[in-house]
Amino acid sequence: VLREDFRQPPGDAAVAAGDPAVLECVPPRGHPEPSISWKKDGVRLGDEDERLTIRGGKLMVASARKSDAGIYVCVATNVAGQRDSEPAELVVF
């Protein structure tokens, strides 16, 4: 089972360059509990960037750069399927 509605979709955020940025996501209820991943501008974020941490539903950027700005989507996945959250925009100024 994987419900449609995110308990907390990520919200738009604006941070200064060099500051940490956090996008928070609480996935829909599901059985088994869905795992969370993130997409930026349609591309799945991997583990290759050591500045990024995904813990629980939070995406944390240690020190935001201009290149981190974009549209982020929280993706919940389990055996029943996959759901994408509404997009959230991260602005870095």
C-alpha positions, -999 to 999 in steps of 0.1 A, spaced: 0 0 0 12 35 -8 -12 64 -3 -13 94 -26 -10 123 -1 23 134 14 19 140 51 43 170 46 54 180 11 86 201 9 81 238 9 99 265 -10 131 278 7 155 307 2 190 308 18 221 328 15 251 313 -3 273 295 22 244 289 46 229 254 52 196 246 35 170 221 47 141 207 27 117 186 47 94 159 35 71 134 53 61 107 29 26 93 24 17 64 47 26 31 32 32 -6 40 60 -13 39 72 22 50 83 40 19 119 50 14 127 86 5 149 100 -23 151 134 -39 152 148 -74 166 181 -84 154 196 -117 141 161 -126 174 143 -119 177 119 -89 202 130 -63 229 105 -55 255 101 -27 283 116 -47 280 151 -33 294 150 3 276 183 10 242 166 7 227 145 35 194 127 33 182 117 68 146 106 74 127 128 50 151 158 53 174 169 25 202 189 41 227 209 21 257 218 43 268 249 25 245 261 -3 259 272 -36 242 290 -65 243 257 -83 221 241 -56 192 264 -66 165 247 -85 133 227 -82 133 198 -58 109 169 -56 106 144 -27 101 108 -40 85 81 -18 90 45 -30 79 11 -18 69 -22 -34 34 -7 -42 49 21 -63 63 55 -63 49 90 -55 64 124 -63 56 153 -40 46 187 -53 78 206 -64 96 230 -40 119 257 -52 152 264 -35 166 299 -41 202 307 -32 210 344 -31 
